Every structure is written in C-alpha cells, then in structure tokens.
Amino acid sequence: MNCLTNAWAAHSGELRGWLRQRVSSPAEADDLLQDLFIKALRQGDRFCDLHNARAWLFEVARNTLTDHLRVHRDTVELPDDLAQNVDDVDTVDVLTACLPRVLSELSPQDRDAITACDLHGMSQADFAAAHGLSLSAAKSRVQRARVRLKAQMSVACQVRLDDTGRVTDFVPRNPSSP
C-alpha cells in the first residue's frame, strides 16, 4: 500500500490543520484524523486506483467530521425560569381567542391577506399571483393589514405590553360580545 503511505505523507498535515480549525481541541482533530486513516486503509488496493487521493481524503474527512458533529452536539442548560416563559406563551395562546372577532372587524381585503399569508402560510408571492398583484404590492397589503390587525387587537382586547413588547395582559372577548 505504498500509494496510501505516499498520499498520507503528502496530505495528513493539511488534513490535520483543516480538522483542527473545525473542532474544539487538537486531540479531537487527531482522533478524527486517525478515523480517516482507518477508512483509507479499509479501501485496500482500491485506494491506489483513485484518480485524486487528496480529493478523496478531504471528502471522507468532511463526512467523518459531519458524522462526529452530529453525534457530539453541544447541549444547552435550560433556564430555571422556564415555567415563567411557558406562562408567557400561555398568555399569547389565550389571546388568540380574540382573533376571530377582531378579524371579522377588519376589511375583507385585510382579512384575506392575514388569513392567507399568516394563518394559512401562503407565501406573499403566491398571494400576489392569486390576486393579480405585483410582489411589492402584495407585501405592502399584508404589512398594512398586520398593522391594522395589531391596532384593532390592542383596542378591542385591551392588550397590554411590557417594556420589551411582550404581551403581559389583555381582556378576552368572546366572538359575540361587542
């Protein structure tokens, strides 16, 4: 396997440097480099038939690194006040009870834009095509509708925001109340 030995001597330093730039420690890079060498050894005589050994080594190094990173993902500690954050989500979720009534109070054009793009997930490009509008006109229509929806929600549901713009309180409205 003289061809593997020659290719390894020519490219292992470059591969080591490439791996060290992408992992947290030199030891980790060396472990990956060792895995790469074992994969090259497993090729046996087929390694000598490669047209471009350097390209093959870098491709396998990239795949080895990808597999390694997929398995060794960093974890993040969850904050102690996670329950507080869940309460904030609950407030916003309950606020959606105001949405049907407020949507019914918007103009048909605004209601259509909000319903299609924000509630049903239609892209603004598809909305533009469906309504015979240019993309910039559709974006403007959706943006104006969002502004009017926010204003109507603030008034109709008496939404209160904190200093960061998060919903802190509101007065729920059922669909039939004025």
mmCIF file of the C-alpha atoms, coordinates in Angstrom:
data_MODEL
# 
_entry.id   MODEL 
# 
loop_
_atom_site.group_PDB 
_atom_site.id 
_atom_site.type_symbol 
_atom_site.label_atom_id 
_atom_site.label_alt_id 
_atom_site.label_comp_id 
_atom_site.label_asym_id 
_atom_site.label_entity_id 
_atom_site.label_seq_id 
_atom_site.pdbx_PDB_ins_code 
_atom_site.Cartn_x 
_atom_site.Cartn_y 
_atom_site.Cartn_z 
_atom_site.occupancy 
_atom_site.B_iso_or_equiv 
_atom_site.pdbx_formal_charge 
_atom_site.auth_seq_id 
_atom_site.auth_comp_id 
_atom_site.auth_asym_id 
_atom_site.auth_atom_id 
_atom_site.pdbx_PDB_model_num 
ATOM 1   C CA . MET A 1 1   ? 0.000   0.000  0.000  1.00 0.00 ? 1   MET A CA 1 
ATOM 2   C CA . ASN A 1 2   ? 2.789   2.364  -0.980 1.00 0.00 ? 2   ASN A CA 1 
ATOM 3   C CA . CYS A 1 3   ? 0.210   4.665  -2.668 1.00 0.00 ? 3   CYS A CA 1 
ATOM 4   C CA . LEU A 1 4   ? -1.641  5.145  0.659  1.00 0.00 ? 4   LEU A CA 1 
ATOM 5   C CA . THR A 1 5   ? 1.589   5.812  2.525  1.00 0.00 ? 5   THR A CA 1 
ATOM 6   C CA . ASN A 1 6   ? 2.636   8.396  -0.080 1.00 0.00 ? 6   ASN A CA 1 
ATOM 7   C CA . ALA A 1 7   ? -0.782  10.093 -0.107 1.00 0.00 ? 7   ALA A CA 1 
ATOM 8   C CA . TRP A 1 8   ? -0.885  10.134 3.693  1.00 0.00 ? 8   TRP A CA 1 
ATOM 9   C CA . ALA A 1 9   ? 2.606   11.633 3.935  1.00 0.00 ? 9   ALA A CA 1 
ATOM 10  C CA . ALA A 1 10  ? 1.673   14.301 1.398  1.00 0.00 ? 10  ALA A CA 1 
ATOM 11  C CA . HIS A 1 11  ? -1.716  15.313 2.845  1.00 0.00 ? 11  HIS A CA 1 
ATOM 12  C CA . SER A 1 12  ? -2.008  14.346 6.523  1.00 0.00 ? 12  SER A CA 1 
ATOM 13  C CA . GLY A 1 13  ? -0.575  17.663 7.757  1.00 0.00 ? 13  GLY A CA 1 
ATOM 14  C CA . GLU A 1 14  ? -3.044  19.638 5.659  1.00 0.00 ? 14  GLU A CA 1 
ATOM 15  C CA . LEU A 1 15  ? -5.919  17.390 6.791  1.00 0.00 ? 15  LEU A CA 1 
ATOM 16  C CA . ARG A 1 16  ? -4.880  17.785 10.455 1.00 0.00 ? 16  ARG A CA 1 
ATOM 17  C CA . GLY A 1 17  ? -4.888  21.578 10.082 1.00 0.00 ? 17  GLY A CA 1 
ATOM 18  C CA . TRP A 1 18  ? -8.267  21.527 8.359  1.00 0.00 ? 18  TRP A CA 1 
ATOM 19  C CA . LEU A 1 19  ? -9.763  19.392 11.132 1.00 0.00 ? 19  LEU A CA 1 
ATOM 20  C CA . ARG A 1 20  ? -8.202  21.473 13.934 1.00 0.00 ? 20  ARG A CA 1 
ATOM 21  C CA . GLN A 1 21  ? -9.928  24.576 12.567 1.00 0.00 ? 21  GLN A CA 1 
ATOM 22  C CA . ARG A 1 22  ? -13.292 22.845 12.856 1.00 0.00 ? 22  ARG A CA 1 
ATOM 23  C CA . VAL A 1 23  ? -13.220 21.097 16.231 1.00 0.00 ? 23  VAL A CA 1 
ATOM 24  C CA . SER A 1 24  ? -12.663 22.285 19.775 1.00 0.00 ? 24  SER A CA 1 
ATOM 25  C CA . SER A 1 25  ? -9.392  20.542 20.583 1.00 0.00 ? 25  SER A CA 1 
ATOM 26  C CA . PRO A 1 26  ? -6.261  19.221 18.840 1.00 0.00 ? 26  PRO A CA 1 
ATOM 27  C CA . ALA A 1 27  ? -6.853  15.795 20.417 1.00 0.00 ? 27  ALA A CA 1 
ATOM 28  C CA . GLU A 1 28  ? -10.314 15.651 18.877 1.00 0.00 ? 28  GLU A CA 1 
ATOM 29  C CA . ALA A 1 29  ? -8.826  16.553 15.479 1.00 0.00 ? 29  ALA A CA 1 
ATOM 30  C CA . ASP A 1 30  ? -6.198  13.825 15.863 1.00 0.00 ? 30  ASP A CA 1 
ATOM 31  C CA . ASP A 1 31  ? -8.894  11.257 16.711 1.00 0.00 ? 31  ASP A CA 1 
ATOM 32  C CA . LEU A 1 32  ? -10.798 12.202 13.563 1.00 0.00 ? 32  LEU A CA 1 
ATOM 33  C CA . LEU A 1 33  ? -7.588  12.034 11.552 1.00 0.00 ? 33  LEU A CA 1 
ATOM 34  C CA . GLN A 1 34  ? -6.995  8.515  12.868 1.00 0.00 ? 34  GLN A CA 1 
ATOM 35  C CA . ASP A 1 35  ? -10.549 7.522  11.874 1.00 0.00 ? 35  ASP A CA 1 
ATOM 36  C CA . LEU A 1 36  ? -9.861  8.913  8.411  1.00 0.00 ? 36  LEU A CA 1 
ATOM 37  C CA . PHE A 1 37  ? -6.661  6.873  8.098  1.00 0.00 ? 37  PHE A CA 1 
ATOM 38  C CA . ILE A 1 38  ? -8.513  3.680  9.088  1.00 0.00 ? 38  ILE A CA 1 
ATOM 39  C CA . LYS A 1 39  ? -11.161 4.392  6.433  1.00 0.00 ? 39  LYS A CA 1 
ATOM 40  C CA . ALA A 1 40  ? -8.401  4.847  3.859  1.00 0.00 ? 40  ALA A CA 1 
ATOM 41  C CA . LEU A 1 41  ? -6.774  1.568  4.960  1.00 0.00 ? 41  LEU A CA 1 
ATOM 42  C CA . ARG A 1 42  ? -10.092 -0.245 4.529  1.00 0.00 ? 42  ARG A CA 1 
ATOM 43  C CA . GLN A 1 43  ? -10.084 0.757  0.879  1.00 0.00 ? 43  GLN A CA 1 
ATOM 44  C CA . GLY A 1 44  ? -7.167  -1.619 0.344  1.00 0.00 ? 44  GLY A CA 1 
ATOM 45  C CA . ASP A 1 45  ? -5.997  -1.772 -3.266 1.00 0.00 ? 45  ASP A CA 1 
ATOM 46  C CA . ARG A 1 46  ? -8.935  0.406  -4.375 1.00 0.00 ? 46  ARG A CA 1 
ATOM 47  C CA . PHE A 1 47  ? -7.195  3.389  -2.776 1.00 0.00 ? 47  PHE A CA 1 
ATOM 48  C CA . CYS A 1 48  ? -4.410  3.068  -5.346 1.00 0.00 ? 48  CYS A CA 1 
ATOM 49  C CA . ASP A 1 49  ? -6.986  3.247  -8.144 1.00 0.00 ? 49  ASP A CA 1 
ATOM 50  C CA . LEU A 1 50  ? -8.233  6.683  -7.026 1.00 0.00 ? 50  LEU A CA 1 
ATOM 51  C CA . HIS A 1 51  ? -7.703  9.425  -9.567 1.00 0.00 ? 51  HIS A CA 1 
ATOM 52  C CA . ASN A 1 52  ? -7.235  12.138 -6.916 1.00 0.00 ? 52  ASN A CA 1 
ATOM 53  C CA . ALA A 1 53  ? -6.273  10.799 -3.486 1.00 0.00 ? 53  ALA A CA 1 
ATOM 54  C CA . ARG A 1 54  ? -6.243  14.274 -1.904 1.00 0.00 ? 54  ARG A CA 1 
ATOM 55  C CA . ALA A 1 55  ? -9.816  14.989 -3.000 1.00 0.00 ? 55  ALA A CA 1 
ATOM 56  C CA . TRP A 1 56  ? -10.955 11.604 -1.692 1.00 0.00 ? 56  TRP A CA 1 
ATOM 57  C CA . LEU A 1 57  ? -9.230  12.142 1.659  1.00 0.00 ? 57  LEU A CA 1 
ATOM 58  C CA . PHE A 1 58  ? -10.818 15.576 2.101  1.00 0.00 ? 58  PHE A CA 1 
ATOM 59  C CA . GLU A 1 59  ? -14.256 14.309 1.123  1.00 0.00 ? 59  GLU A CA 1 
ATOM 60  C CA . VAL A 1 60  ? -14.031 11.470 3.628  1.00 0.00 ? 60  VAL A CA 1 
ATOM 61  C CA . ALA A 1 61  ? -12.636 13.895 6.246  1.00 0.00 ? 61  ALA A CA 1 
ATOM 62  C CA . ARG A 1 62  ? -15.635 16.198 5.700  1.00 0.00 ? 62  ARG A CA 1 
ATOM 63  C CA . ASN A 1 63  ? -18.060 13.274 6.035  1.00 0.00 ? 63  ASN A CA 1 
ATOM 64  C CA . THR A 1 64  ? -16.242 11.983 9.130  1.00 0.00 ? 64  THR A CA 1 
ATOM 65  C CA . LEU A 1 65  ? -16.409 15.434 10.713 1.00 0.00 ? 65  LEU A CA 1 
ATOM 66  C CA . THR A 1 66  ? -20.110 15.760 9.863  1.00 0.00 ? 66  THR A CA 1 
ATOM 67  C CA . ASP A 1 67  ? -20.872 12.403 11.459 1.00 0.00 ? 67  ASP A CA 1 
ATOM 68  C CA . HIS A 1 68  ? -18.816 13.338 14.523 1.00 0.00 ? 68  HIS A CA 1 
ATOM 69  C CA . LEU A 1 69  ? -20.580 16.687 14.974 1.00 0.00 ? 69  LEU A CA 1 
ATOM 70  C CA . ARG A 1 70  ? -23.981 15.096 14.517 1.00 0.00 ? 70  ARG A CA 1 
ATOM 71  C CA . VAL A 1 71  ? -23.279 12.650 17.355 1.00 0.00 ? 71  VAL A CA 1 
ATOM 72  C CA . HIS A 1 72  ? -21.491 15.114 19.658 1.00 0.00 ? 72  HIS A CA 1 
ATOM 73  C CA . ARG A 1 73  ? -23.882 18.052 19.658 1.00 0.00 ? 73  ARG A CA 1 
ATOM 74  C CA . ASP A 1 74  ? -23.454 20.545 22.447 1.00 0.00 ? 74  ASP A CA 1 
ATOM 75  C CA . THR A 1 75  ? -26.292 20.729 24.929 1.00 0.00 ? 75  THR A CA 1 
ATOM 76  C CA . VAL A 1 76  ? -27.682 23.866 26.464 1.00 0.00 ? 76  VAL A CA 1 
ATOM 77  C CA . GLU A 1 77  ? -28.862 24.167 30.037 1.00 0.00 ? 77  GLU A CA 1 
ATOM 78  C CA . LEU A 1 78  ? -32.498 25.195 30.286 1.00 0.00 ? 78  LEU A CA 1 
ATOM 79  C CA . PRO A 1 79  ? -33.164 28.300 32.361 1.00 0.00 ? 79  PRO A CA 1 
ATOM 80  C CA . ASP A 1 80  ? -34.586 27.933 35.858 1.00 0.00 ? 80  ASP A CA 1 
ATOM 81  C CA . ASP A 1 81  ? -37.413 30.317 34.974 1.00 0.00 ? 81  ASP A CA 1 
ATOM 82  C CA . LEU A 1 82  ? -38.672 28.105 32.149 1.00 0.00 ? 82  LEU A CA 1 
ATOM 83  C CA . ALA A 1 83  ? -42.088 27.904 33.827 1.00 0.00 ? 83  ALA A CA 1 
ATOM 84  C CA . GLN A 1 84  ? -42.285 31.716 33.614 1.00 0.00 ? 84  GLN A CA 1 
ATOM 85  C CA . ASN A 1 85  ? -41.600 31.531 29.882 1.00 0.00 ? 85  ASN A CA 1 
ATOM 86  C CA . VAL A 1 86  ? -44.356 28.914 29.488 1.00 0.00 ? 86  VAL A CA 1 
ATOM 87  C CA . ASP A 1 87  ? -46.775 31.270 31.251 1.00 0.00 ? 87  ASP A CA 1 
ATOM 88  C CA . ASP A 1 88  ? -45.916 33.967 28.688 1.00 0.00 ? 88  ASP A CA 1 
ATOM 89  C CA . VAL A 1 89  ? -46.712 31.549 25.859 1.00 0.00 ? 89  VAL A CA 1 
ATOM 90  C CA . ASP A 1 90  ? -49.994 30.641 27.559 1.00 0.00 ? 90  ASP A CA 1 
ATOM 91  C CA . THR A 1 91  ? -50.956 34.340 27.672 1.00 0.00 ? 91  THR A CA 1 
ATOM 92  C CA . VAL A 1 92  ? -50.339 34.709 23.952 1.00 0.00 ? 92  VAL A CA 1 
ATOM 93  C CA . ASP A 1 93  ? -52.157 31.437 23.210 1.00 0.00 ? 93  ASP A CA 1 
ATOM 94  C CA . VAL A 1 94  ? -55.212 32.612 25.143 1.00 0.00 ? 94  VAL A CA 1 
ATOM 95  C CA . LEU A 1 95  ? -55.016 35.934 23.297 1.00 0.00 ? 95  LEU A CA 1 
ATOM 96  C CA . THR A 1 96  ? -55.798 34.034 20.095 1.00 0.00 ? 96  THR A CA 1 
ATOM 97  C CA . ALA A 1 97  ? -59.354 33.766 21.414 1.00 0.00 ? 97  ALA A CA 1 
ATOM 98  C CA . CYS A 1 98  ? -59.724 37.431 20.441 1.00 0.00 ? 98  CYS A CA 1 
ATOM 99  C CA . LEU A 1 99  ? -58.505 36.824 16.911 1.00 0.00 ? 99  LEU A CA 1 
ATOM 100 C CA . PRO A 1 100 ? -61.699 35.571 15.180 1.00 0.00 ? 100 PRO A CA 1 
ATOM 101 C CA . ARG A 1 101 ? -63.724 38.526 16.423 1.00 0.00 ? 101 ARG A CA 1 
ATOM 102 C CA . VAL A 1 102 ? -61.046 41.076 15.526 1.00 0.00 ? 102 VAL A CA 1 
ATOM 103 C CA . LEU A 1 103 ? -60.515 39.508 12.097 1.00 0.00 ? 103 LEU A CA 1 
ATOM 104 C CA . SER A 1 104 ? -64.224 39.840 11.416 1.00 0.00 ? 104 SER A CA 1 
ATOM 105 C CA . GLU A 1 105 ? -63.939 43.564 12.154 1.00 0.00 ? 105 GLU A CA 1 
ATOM 106 C CA . LEU A 1 106 ? -61.216 44.116 9.529  1.00 0.00 ? 106 LEU A CA 1 
ATOM 107 C CA . SER A 1 107 ? -61.948 44.978 5.916  1.00 0.00 ? 107 SER A CA 1 
ATOM 108 C CA . PRO A 1 108 ? -62.381 41.952 3.622  1.00 0.00 ? 108 PRO A CA 1 
ATOM 109 C CA . GLN A 1 109 ? -59.097 42.865 1.900  1.00 0.00 ? 109 GLN A CA 1 
ATOM 110 C CA . ASP A 1 110 ? -57.141 42.949 5.198  1.00 0.00 ? 110 ASP A CA 1 
ATOM 111 C CA . ARG A 1 111 ? -58.861 39.806 6.500  1.00 0.00 ? 111 ARG A CA 1 
ATOM 112 C CA . ASP A 1 112 ? -57.999 37.960 3.258  1.00 0.00 ? 112 ASP A CA 1 
ATOM 113 C CA . ALA A 1 113 ? -54.324 38.992 3.413  1.00 0.00 ? 113 ALA A CA 1 
ATOM 114 C CA . ILE A 1 114 ? -53.945 37.990 7.083  1.00 0.00 ? 114 ILE A CA 1 
ATOM 115 C CA . THR A 1 115 ? -55.834 34.729 6.666  1.00 0.00 ? 115 THR A CA 1 
ATOM 116 C CA . ALA A 1 116 ? -53.991 33.634 3.531  1.00 0.00 ? 116 ALA A CA 1 
ATOM 117 C CA . CYS A 1 117 ? -50.434 34.622 4.441  1.00 0.00 ? 117 CYS A CA 1 
ATOM 118 C CA . ASP A 1 118 ? -50.285 34.496 8.237  1.00 0.00 ? 118 ASP A CA 1 
ATOM 119 C CA . LEU A 1 119 ? -52.831 31.858 9.176  1.00 0.00 ? 119 LEU A CA 1 
ATOM 120 C CA . HIS A 1 120 ? -52.658 29.511 6.179  1.00 0.00 ? 120 HIS A CA 1 
ATOM 121 C CA . GLY A 1 121 ? -48.967 30.040 5.407  1.00 0.00 ? 121 GLY A CA 1 
ATOM 122 C CA . MET A 1 122 ? -49.338 31.167 1.800  1.00 0.00 ? 122 MET A CA 1 
ATOM 123 C CA . SER A 1 123 ? -46.228 32.898 0.513  1.00 0.00 ? 123 SER A CA 1 
ATOM 124 C CA . GLN A 1 124 ? -46.604 36.527 -0.387 1.00 0.00 ? 124 GLN A CA 1 
ATOM 125 C CA . ALA A 1 125 ? -45.500 35.686 -3.942 1.00 0.00 ? 125 ALA A CA 1 
ATOM 126 C CA . ASP A 1 126 ? -48.360 33.179 -4.250 1.00 0.00 ? 126 ASP A CA 1 
ATOM 127 C CA . PHE A 1 127 ? -50.749 35.701 -2.695 1.00 0.00 ? 127 PHE A CA 1 
ATOM 128 C CA . ALA A 1 128 ? -49.639 38.264 -5.284 1.00 0.00 ? 128 ALA A CA 1 
ATOM 129 C CA . ALA A 1 129 ? -50.202 35.830 -8.151 1.00 0.00 ? 129 ALA A CA 1 
ATOM 130 C CA . ALA A 1 130 ? -53.621 34.767 -6.817 1.00 0.00 ? 130 ALA A CA 1 
ATOM 131 C CA . HIS A 1 131 ? -54.777 38.384 -6.541 1.00 0.00 ? 131 HIS A CA 1 
ATOM 132 C CA . GLY A 1 132 ? -53.172 39.796 -9.691 1.00 0.00 ? 132 GLY A CA 1 
ATOM 133 C CA . LEU A 1 133 ? -50.749 41.970 -7.733 1.00 0.00 ? 133 LEU A CA 1 
ATOM 134 C CA . SER A 1 134 ? -47.061 42.665 -8.036 1.00 0.00 ? 134 SER A CA 1 
ATOM 135 C CA . LEU A 1 135 ? -44.970 41.139 -5.260 1.00 0.00 ? 135 LEU A CA 1 
ATOM 136 C CA . SER A 1 136 ? -44.238 44.561 -3.753 1.00 0.00 ? 136 SER A CA 1 
ATOM 137 C CA . ALA A 1 137 ? -47.960 45.423 -3.775 1.00 0.00 ? 137 ALA A CA 1 
ATOM 138 C CA . ALA A 1 138 ? -48.787 42.135 -2.060 1.00 0.00 ? 138 ALA A CA 1 
ATOM 139 C CA . LYS A 1 139 ? -46.093 42.706 0.573  1.00 0.00 ? 139 LYS A CA 1 
ATOM 140 C CA . SER A 1 140 ? -47.458 46.196 1.229  1.00 0.00 ? 140 SER A CA 1 
ATOM 141 C CA . ARG A 1 141 ? -51.007 44.899 1.508  1.00 0.00 ? 141 ARG A CA 1 
ATOM 142 C CA . VAL A 1 142 ? -50.009 42.203 4.004  1.00 0.00 ? 142 VAL A CA 1 
ATOM 143 C CA . GLN A 1 143 ? -47.893 44.635 6.018  1.00 0.00 ? 143 GLN A CA 1 
ATOM 144 C CA . ARG A 1 144 ? -50.683 47.222 6.218  1.00 0.00 ? 144 ARG A CA 1 
ATOM 145 C CA . ALA A 1 145 ? -53.165 44.509 7.192  1.00 0.00 ? 145 ALA A CA 1 
ATOM 146 C CA . ARG A 1 146 ? -50.856 43.388 10.014 1.00 0.00 ? 146 ARG A CA 1 
ATOM 147 C CA . VAL A 1 147 ? -50.581 46.940 11.313 1.00 0.00 ? 147 VAL A CA 1 
ATOM 148 C CA . ARG A 1 148 ? -54.366 47.337 11.301 1.00 0.00 ? 148 ARG A CA 1 
ATOM 149 C CA . LEU A 1 149 ? -54.835 43.923 12.956 1.00 0.00 ? 149 LEU A CA 1 
ATOM 150 C CA . LYS A 1 150 ? -52.385 44.847 15.723 1.00 0.00 ? 150 LYS A CA 1 
ATOM 151 C CA . ALA A 1 151 ? -54.122 48.181 16.301 1.00 0.00 ? 151 ALA A CA 1 
ATOM 152 C CA . GLN A 1 152 ? -57.546 46.539 16.384 1.00 0.00 ? 152 GLN A CA 1 
ATOM 153 C CA . MET A 1 153 ? -56.331 43.805 18.767 1.00 0.00 ? 153 MET A CA 1 
ATOM 154 C CA . SER A 1 154 ? -54.844 46.457 21.073 1.00 0.00 ? 154 SER A CA 1 
ATOM 155 C CA . VAL A 1 155 ? -58.115 48.363 21.246 1.00 0.00 ? 155 VAL A CA 1 
ATOM 156 C CA . ALA A 1 156 ? -60.666 45.560 21.125 1.00 0.00 ? 156 ALA A CA 1 
ATOM 157 C CA . CYS A 1 157 ? -58.865 43.198 23.504 1.00 0.00 ? 157 CYS A CA 1 
ATOM 158 C CA . GLN A 1 158 ? -57.125 45.901 25.577 1.00 0.00 ? 158 GLN A CA 1 
ATOM 159 C CA . VAL A 1 159 ? -53.736 44.263 25.079 1.00 0.00 ? 159 VAL A CA 1 
ATOM 160 C CA . ARG A 1 160 ? -51.011 45.499 27.409 1.00 0.00 ? 160 ARG A CA 1 
ATOM 161 C CA . LEU A 1 161 ? -47.328 45.089 26.559 1.00 0.00 ? 161 LEU A CA 1 
ATOM 162 C CA . ASP A 1 162 ? -44.262 45.262 28.776 1.00 0.00 ? 162 ASP A CA 1 
ATOM 163 C CA . ASP A 1 163 ? -41.166 47.338 28.011 1.00 0.00 ? 163 ASP A CA 1 
ATOM 164 C CA . THR A 1 164 ? -39.839 44.625 25.702 1.00 0.00 ? 164 THR A CA 1 
ATOM 165 C CA . GLY A 1 165 ? -43.045 44.445 23.663 1.00 0.00 ? 165 GLY A CA 1 
ATOM 166 C CA . ARG A 1 166 ? -44.267 41.146 25.102 1.00 0.00 ? 166 ARG A CA 1 
ATOM 167 C CA . VAL A 1 167 ? -47.942 40.665 25.909 1.00 0.00 ? 167 VAL A CA 1 
ATOM 168 C CA . THR A 1 168 ? -48.499 40.887 29.649 1.00 0.00 ? 168 THR A CA 1 
ATOM 169 C CA . ASP A 1 169 ? -52.268 41.169 29.883 1.00 0.00 ? 169 ASP A CA 1 
ATOM 170 C CA . PHE A 1 170 ? -55.464 41.578 27.883 1.00 0.00 ? 170 PHE A CA 1 
ATOM 171 C CA . VAL A 1 171 ? -59.214 41.442 28.248 1.00 0.00 ? 171 VAL A CA 1 
ATOM 172 C CA . PRO A 1 172 ? -60.626 38.378 26.496 1.00 0.00 ? 172 PRO A CA 1 
ATOM 173 C CA . ARG A 1 173 ? -63.585 38.886 24.198 1.00 0.00 ? 173 ARG A CA 1 
ATOM 174 C CA . ASN A 1 174 ? -65.890 36.149 23.123 1.00 0.00 ? 174 ASN A CA 1 
ATOM 175 C CA . PRO A 1 175 ? -66.979 36.139 19.483 1.00 0.00 ? 175 PRO A CA 1 
ATOM 176 C CA . SER A 1 176 ? -70.431 37.602 20.173 1.00 0.00 ? 176 SER A CA 1 
ATOM 177 C CA . SER A 1 177 ? -69.572 40.406 22.615 1.00 0.00 ? 177 SER A CA 1 
ATOM 178 C CA . PRO A 1 178 ? -69.200 43.985 21.321 1.00 0.00 ? 178 PRO A CA 1 
# 
